[in-house]
């Protein structure tokens, strides 16, 4: 089926009390694996492209310096790829922009085919955040596109999203933010953290989510809360990477039981990125260690060279650049060595995504989600029925 807006998925998670995992992808192969895994579990799928991931998908190796033109190319590439894969799928599929930094980045994503966007104004003052978010909502809702905002600041590093310390979301401000902006869902700061270093034995401040949802219900406002920086950073994967020559230190995620416990409190979307990066990195390292002759291979050997030079890194974008064109465009190839790397990528994605679909409770709910097109959603927004 065609890509759908996020709003119907939010309504289902709110009604039935489960959460959707939202999985960041930086390659066509990753997107394919995310969709295949959701189909297997009969769960709707949310694929996310971060603002700078669009620059990478646009062919920019130094994606941190990506231009708006790079992002436009990349947004269309990944949205087109997801659309092609999803065209014959029986599950609802959403393409969501993660951490849109400004109006132009959001506009580029929507024009490229994204059906949901996040605008991150959390570093601004409350009033400035409201104004920016309201501008995005106006543009997006006219096109049936769902909007996620953010209130409160998460510590940690993710691409160009950086903060040394967290500022917890004030539940008393949540209702005002929804009223003044018209967003569909809201990312809150309640103890999660971007990146692979979240601290040991993290305890989420569930009371922030509870109070926020109670305020929304009291005011009769529909809203779903989103958990960013929520990767679990499985220790077995970290240990396996290091046993294979990696040098990852101080890597700790959000305990899975903590995430499961906050879902009944109104958390309906949980963002995952780092876990996929780790699983993919482990698989590719394992491949080269098991097949040492491939370390000197003319086509994929440079991948291993980069992995060894940057053994403390686990973001595949750091070392897959030698085959970047294949990964970002989805071009078909019959090269067995490239296909072997792609297989490593897909297996890593399936391992992480499958585990979390089950943990977050979305298994089997695909058929309970209303199939609403962007045009139909736009009409609902115009009539105030969303």
C-alpha positions as CSV (number, residue, x, y, z in Angstrom):
1,X,0.0,0.0,0.0
2,X,1.1,3.6,-0.4
3,X,3.0,5.2,2.5
4,X,0.7,6.6,5.1
5,X,0.8,9.4,7.6
6,X,1.8,8.7,11.2
7,X,-1.4,9.9,12.8
8,X,-3.4,6.7,12.3
9,X,-0.6,4.7,14.0
10,X,-0.6,7.1,16.9
11,X,-4.3,6.7,17.3
12,X,-4.0,2.9,17.4
13,X,-1.2,2.9,19.9
14,X,-3.2,5.3,22.1
15,X,-6.4,3.1,21.8
16,X,-4.8,-0.3,22.3
17,X,-1.9,0.6,24.7
18,X,1.2,-0.4,22.9
19,X,4.1,1.4,21.3
20,X,5.6,1.5,17.8
21,X,9.3,1.3,17.5
22,X,10.6,3.9,15.1
23,X,13.8,2.8,13.4
24,X,16.4,5.0,11.8
25,X,17.8,3.9,8.5
26,X,20.8,5.2,6.4
27,X,20.7,2.8,3.5
28,X,18.1,1.2,1.2
29,X,19.1,-2.3,2.5
30,X,18.3,-1.2,6.0
31,X,14.9,0.1,5.0
32,X,14.1,-3.2,3.2
33,X,15.0,-5.2,6.3
34,X,12.9,-3.0,8.6
35,X,9.9,-3.5,6.4
36,X,10.4,-7.2,5.9
37,X,10.7,-7.7,9.7
38,X,7.5,-5.7,10.4
39,X,5.6,-7.7,7.8
40,X,6.7,-10.9,9.5
41,X,5.3,-9.7,12.8
42,X,2.2,-8.1,11.1
43,X,3.1,-4.7,12.7
44,X,2.9,-1.3,11.1
45,X,6.4,0.2,10.4
46,X,7.9,3.5,11.1
47,X,11.1,4.2,9.3
48,X,13.1,7.3,10.2
49,X,15.6,9.3,8.3
50,X,17.4,11.9,10.4
51,X,18.0,15.3,9.0
52,X,21.7,14.5,8.3
53,X,20.9,11.0,7.2
54,X,19.2,12.6,4.3
55,X,22.5,14.4,3.5
56,X,24.3,11.0,3.6
57,X,21.6,9.4,1.4
58,X,22.1,12.4,-1.0
59,X,25.7,11.1,-1.5
60,X,27.5,13.4,1.0
61,X,30.2,11.4,2.7
62,X,30.9,14.3,5.1
63,X,27.1,14.4,5.9
64,X,27.6,16.6,9.0
65,X,28.2,19.4,6.5
66,X,25.3,18.4,4.2
67,X,23.5,21.2,2.3
68,X,19.8,21.6,1.8
69,X,20.4,20.3,-1.8
70,X,22.0,17.2,-0.4
71,X,19.1,16.7,1.9
72,X,16.6,17.1,-0.9
73,X,18.3,14.4,-3.0
74,X,18.6,12.1,0.0
75,X,15.0,12.6,1.2
76,X,13.7,11.7,-2.2
77,X,16.0,8.7,-2.6
78,X,15.0,7.0,0.7
79,X,11.3,7.9,0.4
80,X,11.2,6.6,-3.1
81,X,13.0,3.4,-2.0
82,X,10.6,2.8,0.9
83,X,7.6,3.6,-1.3
84,X,8.8,1.0,-3.9
85,X,9.3,-1.7,-1.2
86,X,6.1,-0.8,0.5
87,X,3.9,-0.7,-2.6
88,X,3.1,-4.4,-2.5
89,X,3.2,-4.6,1.3
90,X,0.1,-5.4,3.4
91,X,1.2,-3.3,6.4
92,X,1.0,0.5,6.9
93,X,4.4,2.1,6.4
94,X,5.4,5.6,7.5
95,X,8.5,7.5,6.4
96,X,9.3,10.0,9.2
97,X,11.8,12.8,9.4
98,X,13.8,12.6,12.7
99,X,15.2,15.8,14.2
100,X,14.3,18.3,11.5
101,X,16.4,21.3,12.5
102,X,14.6,24.1,10.5
103,X,11.7,24.7,8.3
104,X,13.7,24.2,5.1
105,X,14.8,20.8,6.1
106,X,11.2,19.8,6.9
107,X,10.0,21.2,3.6
108,X,12.7,19.2,1.8
109,X,11.6,16.0,3.5
110,X,7.9,16.5,2.7
111,X,8.6,17.4,-0.9
112,X,10.8,14.3,-1.1
113,X,7.9,12.0,0.0
114,X,8.1,11.8,3.8
115,X,4.7,11.3,5.3
116,X,5.6,12.5,8.8
117,X,8.1,15.0,10.2
118,X,9.6,16.0,13.5
119,X,10.6,19.6,14.1
120,X,13.1,19.9,16.9
121,X,12.8,23.4,18.4
122,X,13.9,22.1,21.9
123,X,17.0,24.3,22.0
124,X,14.9,27.4,21.5
125,X,12.9,29.4,24.1
126,X,9.4,28.0,24.7
127,X,7.7,30.8,22.6
128,X,10.3,30.4,19.8
129,X,9.8,26.6,19.8
130,X,6.0,27.1,19.6
131,X,6.3,29.6,16.7
132,X,8.6,27.3,14.7
133,X,6.6,24.2,15.4
134,X,3.3,26.0,14.5
135,X,4.8,27.1,11.1
136,X,5.7,23.5,10.4
137,X,2.3,22.2,11.4
138,X,0.6,24.6,9.2
139,X,2.7,23.5,6.1
140,X,2.6,19.8,6.9
141,X,-1.1,19.4,7.9
142,X,-2.2,21.1,4.6
143,X,-0.5,18.1,2.9
144,X,-1.8,15.5,5.3
145,X,1.6,15.0,6.9
146,X,1.9,14.3,10.7
147,X,4.0,16.5,12.9
148,X,6.0,15.6,16.0
149,X,7.5,18.4,18.2
150,X,9.9,18.3,21.1
151,X,9.8,19.9,24.5
152,X,12.7,19.5,26.9
153,X,16.3,18.8,26.1
154,X,18.0,15.4,25.9
155,X,21.7,15.1,26.7
156,X,24.0,13.2,24.4
157,X,25.1,13.2,20.8
158,X,23.2,12.1,17.6
159,X,24.6,13.5,14.3
160,X,24.3,17.3,14.9
161,X,22.0,17.0,17.9
162,X,24.1,17.7,20.9
163,X,23.6,18.7,24.5
164,X,25.8,18.2,27.6
165,X,22.9,18.1,30.0
166,X,19.2,17.3,30.0
167,X,16.3,19.6,30.8
168,X,13.3,17.6,31.8
169,X,10.0,18.3,30.2
170,X,7.6,20.3,32.3
171,X,4.2,18.5,32.2
172,X,2.5,21.8,33.0
173,X,3.7,23.1,29.6
174,X,2.7,20.1,27.5
175,X,-1.0,21.1,27.1
176,X,-0.1,24.6,26.2
177,X,2.4,23.3,23.6
178,X,-0.2,21.0,22.0
179,X,-2.9,23.8,22.0
180,X,-0.7,26.5,20.5
181,X,1.0,24.3,17.9
182,X,-1.5,21.6,16.9
183,X,1.2,18.9,16.9
184,X,0.1,15.2,16.8
185,X,2.8,13.9,19.1
186,X,5.5,15.2,21.3
187,X,9.0,14.0,22.2
188,X,9.6,14.5,25.9
189,X,12.8,14.5,28.0
190,X,12.3,12.1,30.9
191,X,15.6,10.4,31.4
192,X,16.6,9.0,28.0
193,X,19.7,10.2,26.2
194,X,21.1,10.3,22.6
195,X,24.0,8.1,21.7
196,X,25.5,4.9,23.1
197,X,26.6,6.3,26.4
198,X,23.4,6.7,28.5
199,X,24.8,5.7,31.9
200,X,24.4,2.5,33.8
201,X,21.1,1.4,35.3
202,X,19.1,4.3,33.9
203,X,15.7,4.9,35.6
204,X,13.2,6.8,33.5
205,X,11.1,9.4,35.2
206,X,7.8,7.8,34.4
207,X,5.9,10.5,36.4
208,X,6.7,13.1,33.8
209,X,4.9,11.0,31.1
210,X,2.0,10.2,33.5
211,X,1.5,13.9,34.5
212,X,1.7,15.0,30.9
213,X,-0.9,12.5,29.7
214,X,-3.3,13.3,32.7
215,X,-3.1,17.0,31.7
216,X,-3.9,16.2,28.1
217,X,-6.8,14.0,29.0
218,X,-8.2,16.6,31.4
219,X,-8.2,19.2,28.6
220,X,-9.6,16.7,26.0
221,X,-6.6,17.0,23.8
222,X,-5.4,14.0,21.7
223,X,-1.7,13.5,22.0
224,X,0.9,10.7,22.1
225,X,4.3,11.0,23.7
226,X,7.5,10.0,22.0
227,X,10.7,8.5,23.6
228,X,13.8,9.7,21.9
229,X,17.3,8.4,22.7
230,X,15.9,5.0,23.6
231,X,18.3,2.5,22.2
232,X,18.9,-0.4,24.6
233,X,22.6,-0.8,23.5
234,X,22.6,-4.6,24.0
235,X,25.8,-5.5,26.0
236,X,26.2,-8.8,24.2
237,X,26.6,-7.0,20.9
238,X,29.1,-4.5,22.4
239,X,31.1,-7.4,23.8
240,X,31.0,-9.2,20.5
241,X,32.2,-6.1,18.6
242,X,35.1,-5.7,21.0
243,X,36.0,-9.4,20.8
244,X,36.3,-8.9,17.0
245,X,38.7,-6.0,17.3
246,X,36.4,-3.1,18.1
247,X,37.2,-0.6,20.8
248,X,33.9,0.6,22.1
249,X,33.9,1.8,25.7
250,X,31.4,3.0,28.2
251,X,28.4,1.9,26.1
252,X,25.2,1.6,28.1
253,X,21.6,1.9,26.9
254,X,18.1,2.2,28.4
255,X,17.1,-1.0,30.1
256,X,14.4,-2.7,28.1
257,X,12.2,-3.2,31.2
258,X,12.3,0.6,31.8
259,X,10.9,1.2,28.2
260,X,8.3,-1.5,28.6
261,X,7.1,0.1,31.9
262,X,6.5,3.5,30.4
263,X,4.4,2.4,27.5
264,X,1.2,2.3,29.6
265,X,2.0,5.9,30.7
266,X,1.4,7.3,27.2
267,X,4.6,6.6,25.3
268,X,3.4,5.4,21.9
269,X,6.5,5.8,19.7
270,X,10.0,4.8,20.8
271,X,13.0,5.8,18.7
272,X,15.8,3.4,18.0
273,X,19.1,4.1,16.1
274,X,22.2,3.0,18.0
275,X,21.1,-0.6,18.4
276,X,20.9,-1.0,14.6
277,X,24.3,0.6,14.1
278,X,25.9,-1.8,16.7
279,X,24.3,-4.9,15.2
280,X,25.4,-4.0,11.7
281,X,28.9,-3.2,12.8
282,X,29.2,-6.5,14.7
283,X,28.0,-8.5,11.6
284,X,30.4,-6.8,9.2
285,X,33.4,-7.2,11.6
286,X,32.5,-10.8,12.0
287,X,32.4,-11.4,8.3
288,X,35.9,-10.0,7.8
289,X,37.3,-11.9,10.7
290,X,35.8,-15.2,9.4
291,X,36.9,-14.4,5.9
292,X,40.4,-12.7,6.3
293,X,41.0,-13.0,2.6
294,X,38.3,-10.4,2.1
295,X,40.2,-7.8,4.1
296,X,42.4,-7.3,1.0
297,X,39.6,-7.5,-1.5
298,X,39.7,-4.7,-4.1
299,X,36.0,-3.8,-3.7
300,X,35.1,-4.3,0.0
301,X,38.6,-4.4,1.5
302,X,38.6,-0.6,2.0
303,X,35.6,-1.1,4.3
304,X,37.7,-3.2,6.6
305,X,40.6,-0.7,6.5
306,X,38.3,2.1,7.6
307,X,36.9,-0.1,10.4
308,X,40.3,-0.9,11.7
309,X,41.4,2.8,11.5
310,X,38.3,3.8,13.4
311,X,37.8,0.8,15.7
312,X,36.1,3.0,18.3
313,X,33.3,3.9,15.9
314,X,30.2,1.9,15.2
315,X,28.2,4.2,12.9
316,X,28.3,2.3,9.5
317,X,28.4,5.6,7.7
318,X,32.0,6.0,8.9
319,X,33.2,2.9,7.0
320,X,30.7,1.8,4.3
321,X,31.6,4.8,2.0
322,X,33.6,2.5,-0.4
323,X,30.2,1.1,-1.5
324,X,28.1,4.1,-0.6
325,X,26.6,4.5,-4.1
326,X,25.0,1.0,-3.9
327,X,23.8,1.5,-0.4
328,X,22.2,4.9,-0.9
329,X,20.6,4.3,-4.3
330,X,19.6,0.6,-3.9
331,X,21.2,-0.1,-7.3
332,X,21.1,-3.8,-8.1
333,X,24.5,-5.6,-8.1
334,X,25.7,-9.1,-8.8
335,X,29.0,-8.6,-7.0
336,X,29.1,-11.4,-4.4
337,X,31.3,-9.5,-2.0
338,X,29.0,-6.4,-1.9
339,X,26.0,-8.8,-1.5
340,X,27.7,-10.4,1.5
341,X,28.1,-7.0,3.2
342,X,24.4,-6.1,2.4
343,X,23.4,-9.5,4.0
344,X,25.4,-8.5,7.1
345,X,23.5,-5.2,7.2
346,X,20.1,-6.8,6.8
347,X,20.6,-9.5,9.4
348,X,21.7,-6.9,11.9
349,X,18.6,-4.8,11.3
350,X,16.3,-7.9,11.6
351,X,17.9,-9.0,14.9
352,X,17.3,-5.6,16.6
353,X,13.9,-4.7,15.0
354,X,12.3,-8.1,15.6
355,X,13.3,-8.1,19.3
356,X,11.8,-4.7,19.9
357,X,8.6,-5.1,17.9
358,X,7.8,-7.9,20.3
359,X,9.0,-6.0,23.4
360,X,7.0,-2.9,22.5
361,X,3.8,-4.9,21.9
362,X,2.9,-3.9,18.3
363,X,2.8,-7.5,17.0
364,X,-0.4,-8.2,15.1
365,X,-1.8,-4.7,15.2
366,X,-1.2,-3.8,11.5
367,X,-4.8,-4.8,10.6
368,X,-6.2,-2.6,13.3
369,X,-4.8,0.6,11.9
370,X,-7.0,2.7,9.7
371,X,-5.7,3.1,6.2
372,X,-5.8,6.8,5.6
373,X,-4.2,8.5,2.6
374,X,-2.4,11.9,2.8
375,X,-5.2,13.5,1.0
376,X,-7.8,12.1,3.4
377,X,-5.7,13.2,6.3
378,X,-5.4,16.7,4.9
379,X,-9.2,16.9,4.7
380,X,-9.5,15.8,8.3
381,X,-7.0,18.4,9.5
382,X,-8.9,21.1,7.6
383,X,-12.1,20.1,9.2
384,X,-10.6,19.8,12.6
385,X,-11.4,16.1,12.9
386,X,-7.9,14.8,13.3
